[in-house]
Amino acid sequence: MLHRLLAIWPLNNKPQIYHRLCPERAPPKHRYATIRTLYHPCTVGEVLDSQALVLYFPSPRTVTGEDVLELHVHGGRAVVRSILGVIPLAATSESGRADARIVRYAEPGEFTRRAFYNNRLDLTQVEALGDTLSAETEQQRRIAVRGSSEVLSKRYESWRQLLLYARGELEALIDFSEDQHFDESPESLVASVTEQVLGLQNQVKSAIGNASRGELLRRGINLALLGAPNAGKSSLLNYVVGREAAIVSEEEGTTRDVMEIGVDIGGFYCKFGDLAGLRTKSAGSVMDIGRVEQEGMRRAKERALVADVVVVLIPVERAQDDDGRWPFRLEINSEVAATLRSCDVEKQRVVYAINKIDLIGSPDGVSAVQGLLKQKISDLSLPHSPLQVMVVSCAPTRDQGVDGHGMQHFLEKLIGLFENMTAASDIGSANLESSLGATERQRLLLEQCSHELQNYLDQANQDFINHKLDDDNMDVVLAAESLRSAADCLAKITGRGQVANVEEVLGVVFEKYADQSYCFFHLYASFRLTTRGAGSA
């Protein structure tokens, strides 16, 4: 693992720590890597690392905007421990005497905080940095990259500037309407501002929707596996995750609680919930529904109603009829049907999968069973659920192991659904794809901004323009205040702009995305330690 040791000095203070660790050696050329031997500052000739890599970066083009000395040292614990121990001894006071008291560990997120205060990062980029460090899937990496660029912050700032200009026009109307002649009538001026605000409101609403879609990529897409006992939910889960994660048995009710497992599917982080089977006590059944199973069924219904995608498994069954034939049969019991109706009311995304199609020998039989399921679902009268029916089987085949009797097609369909769920929406020529990288904090502030914009639009209706503008300027004052509040929300997102209480969000953001290394501070200087492995060049 590669770590780094960073030292940051104020411009008016010579890098005495370097000279005490590397005596009689000139500092390295700016931005060039140089091999140096590190010595104990208090013991003559004692070598700490014979081949440390040293780089010096002058401000302001550094990670924090300050002078940076970077030491790459070998990763053995003893080497790291010894260098950590001597850094305080290498520090000297203004009198030139060693003083370990002027060196301290950096506070959580202090490097990032310095970068923010020196205008190297804004809050949107700080949050994207945290997302980059925690990204586990390809889609999570992509939205982190979107947020780390300046596109988001520049868009928020352009919106803020638009609001400041619009507010200035309204306030000029308030202050000078009686003393100065305007090229436009007050009605035309307010109408022009309102048109700009309406266009901005549409963009903000679109960005809010994209941020919600991006949050699906960041936190993961929740899927609920719903069905009757022995429908194959646990078998499907085991196939998807590639291991025996859930118990599979012919005995009904082996899953009593929600089992949740995260897995990467096509770059999307998905959280599959294997739910308890839903059943009713039929006349011929010998198994009662006990209190534990009832609680499991309650939790299953509850989880299905909050899932992003509900996968309903309905197994193919064969039963001998009076004529001695063994026709295929599909059953949707009353508990499953009631849950599907509840999901339809909540407008949940529902995918139907016919399981155990290995029992069907011909394509015509598969088509017939699909038609049968579509008819049964149609009988349930679910107006909000677009019908997506797939066929799967988790049964092993002779040549291919646990194959996809439709499994690969099933996963591909899920990936297509995920892509549709997380696709960015744009307004006109405004490309808002980067807003997928907006965090939950940014989304909440955008919603506040949208609320203030709507307040303005409500005040600037046609009746206000035609009747109240000349009679009473108080409505104009309130409208301008709404624009000021909306601009403040955008300033809080980036941490820039003239807003008094932006400091209140800084601590939370920086502590959440703390630096991942050993950190020191020397006067105004900081150190962050990492190491090179044995195979590093």
C-alpha positions as CSV (number, residue, x, y, z in Angstrom):
1,M,0.0,0.0,0.0
2,L,1.3,3.4,-0.9
3,H,1.2,6.2,1.6
4,R,2.7,9.7,1.6
5,L,4.2,12.0,4.2
6,L,3.3,15.6,3.5
7,A,4.8,18.7,5.1
8,I,3.3,22.2,4.5
9,W,5.2,25.3,5.6
10,P,4.1,29.0,5.6
11,L,6.0,31.0,3.0
12,N,8.0,32.9,5.6
13,N,9.4,29.8,7.3
14,K,12.3,27.8,6.0
15,P,11.7,24.0,5.6
16,Q,13.9,23.1,8.6
17,I,12.3,19.7,9.0
18,Y,13.7,18.7,5.6
19,H,17.2,19.9,6.5
20,R,17.3,18.0,9.7
21,L,16.0,14.8,8.1
22,C,18.3,15.2,5.0
23,P,21.4,17.1,6.4
24,E,23.8,18.7,3.9
25,R,21.5,17.9,1.0
26,A,19.9,20.7,-1.0
27,P,16.1,20.6,-1.3
28,P,14.9,18.8,-4.4
29,K,14.0,20.6,-7.6
30,H,10.4,21.8,-7.7
31,R,8.0,19.1,-8.8
32,Y,10.8,16.5,-9.5
33,A,11.1,13.2,-7.6
34,T,14.5,12.8,-5.9
35,I,15.9,9.9,-3.9
36,R,17.2,10.9,-0.5
37,T,18.5,9.2,2.7
38,L,16.5,10.1,5.8
39,Y,18.5,10.5,9.0
40,H,17.6,10.7,12.7
41,P,17.7,14.4,13.5
42,C,19.2,13.8,17.0
43,T,21.6,10.9,16.4
44,V,24.4,11.5,14.0
45,G,24.6,8.9,11.2
46,E,21.5,6.9,12.1
47,V,19.7,6.1,8.9
48,L,15.9,5.8,9.0
49,D,15.3,5.1,5.3
50,S,18.1,4.8,2.8
51,Q,15.9,5.3,-0.3
52,A,13.1,7.7,0.4
53,L,11.4,9.5,-2.5
54,V,11.2,13.2,-1.9
55,L,9.2,15.8,-3.9
56,Y,8.7,19.5,-3.2
57,F,5.6,21.4,-4.5
58,P,5.6,25.2,-4.2
59,S,2.3,27.0,-3.6
60,P,-0.3,27.7,-4.9
61,R,-0.5,24.7,-7.3
62,T,-0.7,22.1,-4.6
63,V,-3.4,20.0,-3.0
64,T,-3.9,22.6,-0.2
65,G,-2.6,25.7,-2.0
66,E,0.4,25.9,0.3
67,D,4.0,24.7,0.0
68,V,4.2,20.9,0.2
69,L,7.1,18.6,0.9
70,E,6.2,15.0,0.1
71,L,8.2,12.0,1.4
72,H,7.5,8.5,0.1
73,V,9.0,6.0,2.5
74,H,9.1,2.2,2.6
75,G,6.1,0.5,4.1
76,G,7.5,-1.6,6.9
77,R,5.9,-0.8,10.3
78,A,9.2,-0.2,12.0
79,V,10.2,2.4,9.3
80,V,6.9,4.1,9.5
81,R,7.0,4.1,13.3
82,S,10.5,5.5,13.5
83,I,9.8,8.4,11.1
84,L,6.6,9.2,12.9
85,G,8.6,9.4,16.1
86,V,11.3,11.7,14.8
87,I,9.2,14.2,13.0
88,P,8.5,16.1,16.2
89,L,12.2,16.0,17.0
90,A,13.1,17.6,13.7
91,A,10.8,20.6,14.4
92,T,12.5,23.8,15.7
93,S,11.2,27.0,17.2
94,E,12.1,30.5,15.9
95,S,15.2,30.4,18.2
96,G,16.5,27.4,16.3
97,R,16.1,25.0,19.2
98,A,14.2,21.7,18.8
99,D,10.7,21.9,20.2
100,A,8.4,18.9,19.8
101,R,5.5,20.8,21.3
102,I,5.0,22.8,18.0
103,V,4.1,19.6,16.1
104,R,0.7,18.0,16.3
105,Y,-1.4,15.5,14.4
106,A,-3.9,17.1,12.0
107,E,-7.5,17.2,12.9
108,P,-9.9,15.0,10.9
109,G,-10.4,16.5,7.4
110,E,-7.9,19.3,8.1
111,F,-6.0,18.8,4.8
112,T,-9.3,19.1,2.9
113,R,-10.4,22.1,5.0
114,R,-7.2,23.9,4.1
115,A,-7.8,23.1,0.4
116,F,-11.3,24.6,0.7
117,Y,-10.1,27.8,2.5
118,N,-7.4,28.2,-0.2
119,N,-9.9,27.8,-3.0
120,R,-8.5,24.6,-4.2
121,L,-11.8,22.7,-3.6
122,D,-15.4,23.7,-3.0
123,L,-17.8,21.7,-1.0
124,T,-19.2,19.8,-4.0
125,Q,-15.7,18.6,-4.8
126,V,-15.0,17.7,-1.2
127,E,-18.1,15.5,-1.1
128,A,-17.1,14.0,-4.5
129,L,-13.7,13.2,-3.0
130,G,-15.4,11.2,-0.2
131,D,-17.6,9.4,-2.8
132,T,-14.5,8.5,-4.8
133,L,-12.8,7.0,-1.7
134,S,-15.9,4.9,-0.9
135,A,-16.8,3.8,-4.4
136,E,-17.1,0.1,-4.9
137,T,-18.8,-0.3,-8.3
138,E,-18.2,1.3,-11.7
139,Q,-21.4,3.4,-11.5
140,Q,-20.4,4.7,-8.1
141,R,-17.0,5.7,-9.5
142,R,-18.7,7.5,-12.4
143,I,-21.0,9.6,-10.3
144,A,-18.0,10.5,-8.0
145,V,-16.1,11.7,-11.1
146,R,-19.0,13.8,-12.2
147,G,-19.1,15.5,-8.8
148,S,-15.3,16.0,-8.6
149,S,-15.2,18.2,-11.7
150,E,-16.0,21.9,-11.7
151,V,-19.1,21.5,-13.8
152,L,-21.5,21.2,-10.8
153,S,-20.1,24.1,-8.9
154,K,-19.9,26.3,-12.0
155,R,-23.6,25.6,-12.7
156,Y,-24.6,26.4,-9.1
157,E,-22.6,29.6,-9.2
158,S,-24.2,30.6,-12.6
159,W,-27.6,30.0,-11.1
160,R,-26.7,32.1,-8.1
161,Q,-25.4,35.0,-10.2
162,L,-28.6,34.9,-12.2
163,L,-30.6,35.3,-9.0
164,L,-28.4,38.1,-7.8
165,Y,-28.9,40.0,-11.0
166,A,-32.7,39.4,-10.9
167,R,-32.8,40.5,-7.3
168,G,-30.8,43.6,-8.1
169,E,-33.3,44.5,-10.8
170,L,-36.2,44.2,-8.3
171,E,-34.5,46.2,-5.6
172,A,-33.6,48.9,-8.1
173,L,-37.3,49.1,-8.9
174,I,-38.1,49.5,-5.2
175,D,-35.4,52.1,-4.5
176,F,-35.6,54.3,-7.6
177,S,-39.0,53.8,-9.2
178,E,-40.1,57.2,-8.2
179,D,-36.9,59.1,-8.8
180,Q,-35.6,57.6,-12.1
181,H,-37.0,56.8,-15.5
182,F,-36.5,53.1,-16.6
183,D,-36.3,52.0,-20.2
184,E,-38.8,49.3,-19.3
185,S,-42.1,49.7,-17.5
186,P,-42.2,48.1,-14.0
187,E,-44.6,45.5,-15.4
188,S,-42.2,44.6,-18.2
189,L,-39.2,44.4,-15.9
190,V,-41.0,42.1,-13.4
191,A,-42.2,40.0,-16.3
192,S,-38.7,39.6,-17.6
193,V,-37.3,38.6,-14.2
194,T,-40.2,36.2,-13.8
195,E,-39.4,34.5,-17.1
196,Q,-35.8,34.0,-16.0
197,V,-36.8,32.6,-12.7
198,L,-39.3,30.2,-14.3
199,G,-36.6,28.9,-16.6
200,L,-34.3,28.5,-13.6
201,Q,-37.0,26.7,-11.6
202,N,-37.4,24.1,-14.3
203,Q,-33.6,23.5,-14.3
204,V,-33.5,23.2,-10.5
205,K,-36.4,20.7,-10.5
206,S,-34.7,18.6,-13.2
207,A,-31.4,18.7,-11.1
208,I,-33.4,17.5,-8.0
209,G,-34.7,14.5,-10.0
210,N,-31.3,13.7,-11.3
211,A,-29.8,13.9,-7.8
212,S,-32.4,11.4,-6.6
213,R,-31.4,9.1,-9.4
214,G,-27.7,9.6,-8.5
215,E,-28.5,8.7,-4.9
216,L,-29.7,5.3,-6.2
217,L,-26.2,4.7,-7.7
218,R,-24.5,5.9,-4.5
219,R,-26.4,4.0,-1.8
220,G,-27.4,1.1,-4.0
221,I,-30.6,-0.1,-5.6
222,N,-32.9,-2.0,-3.2
223,L,-34.6,-5.1,-4.7
224,A,-37.2,-7.2,-2.9
225,L,-37.7,-10.9,-3.9
226,L,-41.4,-11.5,-3.3
227,G,-43.4,-14.7,-3.7
228,A,-45.0,-17.7,-2.0
229,P,-42.9,-20.2,0.0
230,N,-40.7,-22.4,-2.2
231,A,-41.1,-20.0,-5.2
232,G,-37.3,-20.1,-5.6
233,K,-36.4,-16.7,-4.0
234,S,-33.5,-18.1,-2.0
235,S,-32.2,-20.1,-5.0
236,L,-32.3,-17.0,-7.2
237,L,-30.5,-15.0,-4.5
238,N,-27.8,-17.6,-4.3
239,Y,-27.3,-17.6,-8.1
240,V,-27.0,-13.8,-8.3
241,V,-24.5,-13.6,-5.5
242,G,-22.6,-16.7,-6.6
243,R,-22.6,-18.5,-3.3
244,E,-24.9,-20.3,-0.8
245,A,-26.0,-17.2,1.0
246,A,-29.5,-18.4,1.8
247,I,-30.8,-21.8,3.0
248,V,-32.6,-23.7,0.2
249,S,-35.1,-26.4,1.3
250,E,-38.3,-28.0,0.1
251,E,-39.7,-27.3,3.5
252,E,-41.9,-24.2,3.5
253,G,-41.0,-21.2,5.6
254,T,-37.2,-21.6,5.9
255,T,-36.8,-17.8,5.4
256,R,-38.5,-16.0,8.3
257,D,-36.8,-12.6,8.2
258,V,-35.4,-10.3,5.6
259,M,-32.0,-11.4,4.4
260,E,-30.2,-8.5,2.6
261,I,-27.0,-9.0,0.5
262,G,-25.2,-6.5,-1.6
263,V,-23.8,-7.4,-5.0
264,D,-22.4,-5.7,-8.1
265,I,-24.6,-6.3,-11.2
266,G,-23.3,-4.7,-14.3
267,G,-21.6,-1.9,-12.4
268,F,-24.7,-1.2,-10.3
269,Y,-24.5,-1.8,-6.5
270,C,-27.7,-3.7,-5.7
271,K,-29.1,-4.8,-2.3
272,F,-31.2,-7.9,-2.7
273,G,-33.7,-8.7,0.0
274,D,-34.7,-12.3,0.3
275,L,-38.2,-12.1,1.9
276,A,-40.3,-14.6,3.8
277,G,-42.7,-16.4,1.6
278,L,-46.3,-15.1,1.6
279,R,-49.0,-17.8,2.1
280,T,-52.5,-18.4,3.5
281,K,-53.7,-21.3,5.6
282,S,-55.4,-23.5,3.0
283,A,-57.9,-26.2,3.9
284,G,-55.5,-29.0,3.0
285,S,-52.4,-27.6,4.6
286,V,-51.0,-29.3,7.7
287,M,-48.9,-26.3,8.7
288,D,-50.3,-23.4,10.7
289,I,-48.9,-19.9,10.3
290,G,-47.2,-19.2,13.6
291,R,-46.4,-15.9,15.1
292,V,-42.8,-15.9,13.9
293,E,-43.9,-16.6,10.3
294,Q,-46.6,-14.0,10.6
295,E,-44.0,-11.4,11.6
296,G,-41.8,-12.5,8.8
297,M,-44.6,-12.0,6.3
298,R,-45.4,-8.6,7.8
299,R,-41.8,-7.5,7.3
300,A,-41.8,-8.9,3.8
301,K,-44.8,-6.8,2.8
302,E,-43.3,-3.7,4.5
303,R,-39.9,-4.2,2.7
304,A,-41.6,-4.7,-0.7
305,L,-43.4,-1.3,-0.4
306,V,-40.1,0.6,0.1
307,A,-38.0,-1.3,-2.4
308,D,-36.8,0.4,-5.6
309,V,-37.6,-2.8,-7.6
310,V,-39.9,-5.7,-6.6
311,V,-39.1,-9.0,-8.3
312,V,-42.1,-11.3,-8.0
313,L,-41.2,-15.0,-8.4
314,I,-44.1,-17.3,-9.5
315,P,-43.1,-21.0,-9.9
316,V,-44.4,-23.4,-12.5
317,E,-46.3,-26.3,-11.0
318,R,-47.5,-29.5,-12.5
319,A,-50.5,-31.4,-11.1
320,Q,-52.4,-34.4,-12.5
321,D,-55.9,-33.6,-13.6
322,D,-59.0,-35.9,-13.8
323,D,-58.0,-37.1,-17.2
324,G,-54.6,-38.2,-16.1
325,R,-52.7,-35.4,-17.7
326,W,-50.1,-33.2,-16.1
327,P,-50.8,-29.6,-17.2
328,F,-48.7,-26.7,-16.1
329,R,-50.2,-24.4,-13.5
330,L,-49.4,-20.9,-12.1
331,E,-50.8,-19.8,-8.8
332,I,-50.8,-16.3,-7.2
333,N,-52.2,-16.7,-3.7
334,S,-54.3,-14.0,-2.0
335,E,-51.4,-12.7,0.2
336,V,-49.1,-12.2,-2.8
337,A,-52.0,-10.6,-4.8
338,A,-52.8,-8.2,-1.9
339,T,-49.2,-7.2,-1.7
340,L,-49.0,-6.6,-5.5
341,R,-52.1,-4.3,-5.2
342,S,-50.4,-2.3,-2.5
343,C,-47.2,-2.1,-4.6
344,D,-49.3,-0.9,-7.5
345,V,-50.9,1.9,-5.4
346,E,-47.4,3.0,-4.3
347,K,-46.4,2.9,-8.0
348,Q,-43.5,0.5,-7.3
349,R,-41.4,-0.9,-10.1
350,V,-42.5,-4.6,-10.4
351,V,-40.8,-7.3,-12.4
352,Y,-42.4,-10.8,-12.8
353,A,-40.3,-13.9,-13.2
354,I,-41.7,-17.3,-13.9
355,N,-39.4,-19.8,-12.1
356,K,-38.6,-23.4,-12.7
357,I,-39.1,-23.3,-16.5
358,D,-36.8,-26.3,-16.7
359,L,-40.0,-28.3,-16.1
360,I,-41.2,-27.0,-19.5
361,G,-39.7,-28.8,-22.4
362,S,-40.6,-26.6,-25.4
363,P,-40.6,-23.0,-26.4
364,D,-44.3,-23.2,-27.2
365,G,-44.9,-24.3,-23.6
366,V,-42.9,-21.4,-22.3
367,S,-44.9,-19.0,-24.4
368,A,-48.1,-20.6,-23.1
369,V,-47.1,-20.2,-19.5
370,Q,-46.1,-16.5,-20.1
371,G,-49.5,-15.9,-21.6
372,L,-51.2,-17.6,-18.6
373,L,-49.3,-15.4,-16.1
374,K,-50.2,-12.2,-18.1
375,Q,-53.9,-13.2,-17.9
376,K,-53.7,-13.8,-14.2
377,I,-52.0,-10.4,-13.6
378,S,-54.5,-8.7,-15.8
379,D,-57.2,-10.2,-13.6
380,L,-55.7,-8.4,-10.6
381,S,-56.4,-5.0,-12.2
382,L,-53.1,-3.3,-11.6
383,P,-53.3,-0.1,-13.6
384,H,-49.9,1.4,-12.7
385,S,-47.7,-1.7,-13.2
386,P,-46.2,-2.1,-16.7
387,L,-46.1,-5.8,-17.4
388,Q,-42.5,-7.2,-17.6
389,V,-42.5,-11.0,-17.6
390,M,-39.3,-13.1,-17.7
391,V,-38.6,-16.8,-17.3
392,V,-35.8,-18.2,-15.2
393,S,-34.6,-21.4,-13.6
394,C,-31.9,-21.9,-11.0
395,A,-31.8,-25.7,-11.6
396,P,-28.3,-27.0,-12.7
397,T,-27.9,-28.3,-16.2
398,R,-25.8,-31.3,-17.2
399,D,-23.3,-29.3,-19.3
400,Q,-23.3,-25.8,-17.9
401,G,-23.6,-26.1,-14.1
402,V,-26.0,-23.5,-12.7
403,D,-26.8,-21.9,-16.0
404,G,-29.1,-19.4,-17.0
405,H,-32.3,-21.2,-18.2
406,G,-33.0,-17.5,-18.7
407,M,-30.8,-16.2,-15.9
408,Q,-28.4,-14.2,-18.0
409,H,-31.4,-12.7,-19.9
410,F,-33.0,-11.9,-16.5
411,L,-29.9,-10.1,-15.3
412,E,-29.5,-8.2,-18.6
413,K,-33.1,-7.0,-18.2
414,L,-32.4,-5.8,-14.7
415,I,-29.4,-3.9,-15.9
416,G,-31.5,-2.2,-18.5
417,L,-34.1,-1.3,-15.9
418,F,-31.3,0.1,-13.7
419,E,-30.0,2.2,-16.6
420,N,-33.5,3.6,-17.2
421,M,-34.0,4.4,-13.5
422,T,-30.7,6.3,-13.2
423,A,-30.7,8.1,-16.6
424,A,-30.3,11.9,-16.3
425,S,-33.0,14.1,-17.6
426,D,-32.2,17.4,-19.3
427,I,-34.1,20.6,-19.9
428,G,-33.8,22.0,-23.4
429,S,-30.2,22.8,-24.1
430,A,-29.1,22.5,-20.5
431,N,-27.1,19.3,-20.0
432,L,-27.8,18.3,-16.4
433,E,-26.1,14.9,-16.5
434,S,-23.5,16.1,-14.0
435,S,-26.2,16.6,-11.4
436,L,-26.3,12.8,-11.0
437,G,-23.3,13.4,-8.8
438,A,-25.1,15.7,-6.4
439,T,-25.2,14.4,-2.9
440,E,-28.2,14.2,-0.5
441,R,-27.1,17.4,1.2
442,Q,-27.0,19.2,-2.2
443,R,-30.4,17.8,-3.1
444,L,-32.0,19.1,0.1
445,L,-30.6,22.5,-0.5
446,L,-31.8,22.5,-4.1
447,E,-35.3,21.6,-2.8
448,Q,-35.1,24.6,-0.5
449,C,-34.0,26.8,-3.4
450,S,-36.9,25.5,-5.5
451,H,-39.3,26.3,-2.7
452,E,-38.1,29.9,-2.6
453,L,-38.3,30.2,-6.3
454,Q,-41.9,29.0,-6.2
455,N,-42.6,31.6,-3.5
456,Y,-41.4,34.3,-5.9
457,L,-43.4,32.9,-8.8
458,D,-46.6,32.7,-6.7
459,Q,-46.1,36.4,-5.8
460,A,-45.3,37.5,-9.3
461,N,-48.6,36.2,-10.8
462,Q,-50.5,38.2,-13.4
463,D,-52.7,39.9,-10.9
464,F,-49.6,41.1,-9.0
465,I,-48.1,42.5,-12.1
466,N,-51.2,44.3,-13.3
467,H,-52.7,45.6,-10.1
468,K,-50.4,45.6,-7.0
469,L,-47.1,46.8,-8.4
470,D,-48.1,50.5,-8.6
471,D,-50.1,50.5,-5.4
472,D,-47.8,48.9,-2.9
473,N,-44.1,47.9,-3.1
474,M,-44.3,45.5,-0.2
475,D,-45.0,42.6,-2.6
476,V,-41.8,43.5,-4.6
477,V,-39.8,43.4,-1.3
478,L,-41.1,40.0,-0.5
479,A,-40.4,38.7,-4.0
480,A,-36.8,40.1,-3.8
481,E,-36.4,38.4,-0.4
482,S,-37.4,35.0,-1.9
483,L,-34.7,35.4,-4.6
484,R,-32.1,36.2,-1.9
485,S,-33.0,33.1,0.1
486,A,-32.8,31.0,-3.1
487,A,-29.4,32.4,-3.8
488,D,-28.2,31.7,-0.3
489,C,-29.2,28.0,-0.7
490,L,-27.0,27.8,-3.7
491,A,-24.1,29.4,-1.8
492,K,-24.4,26.8,0.9
493,I,-24.0,24.1,-1.6
494,T,-20.6,25.2,-2.8
495,G,-19.5,27.0,0.4
496,R,-18.9,30.1,-1.7
497,G,-20.7,33.4,-1.9
498,Q,-21.9,35.9,0.7
499,V,-23.9,33.9,3.0
500,A,-23.5,34.3,6.8
501,N,-24.1,30.8,8.0
502,V,-22.2,28.8,5.5
503,E,-19.8,27.8,8.3
504,E,-22.4,25.6,9.9
505,V,-22.1,23.0,7.1
506,L,-18.3,22.9,7.0
507,G,-17.7,20.8,10.1
508,V,-20.0,18.1,9.0
509,V,-18.7,17.9,5.5
510,F,-15.0,17.8,6.4
511,E,-15.3,15.3,9.3
512,K,-17.3,13.0,7.0
513,Y,-14.5,13.0,4.4
514,A,-11.5,13.0,6.7
515,D,-8.0,12.5,5.3
516,Q,-7.0,8.8,5.1
517,S,-3.5,8.9,6.6
518,Y,-1.2,9.8,9.4
519,C,-1.3,13.6,9.8
520,F,0.9,16.2,11.7
521,F,0.8,19.9,11.9
522,H,3.9,22.0,12.5
523,L,3.1,25.6,13.3
524,Y,1.0,26.2,10.1
525,A,2.5,23.1,8.5
526,S,1.0,19.6,8.1
527,F,2.4,16.1,7.6
528,R,0.6,13.0,6.2
529,L,2.4,9.7,6.3
530,T,2.1,6.8,3.9
531,T,4.5,4.1,2.7
532,R,5.9,2.3,-0.3
533,G,5.7,-1.5,-0.5
534,A,8.7,-3.6,-1.2
535,G,7.9,-3.8,-4.9
536,S,7.4,-0.1,-5.4
537,A,9.8,1.8,-7.7
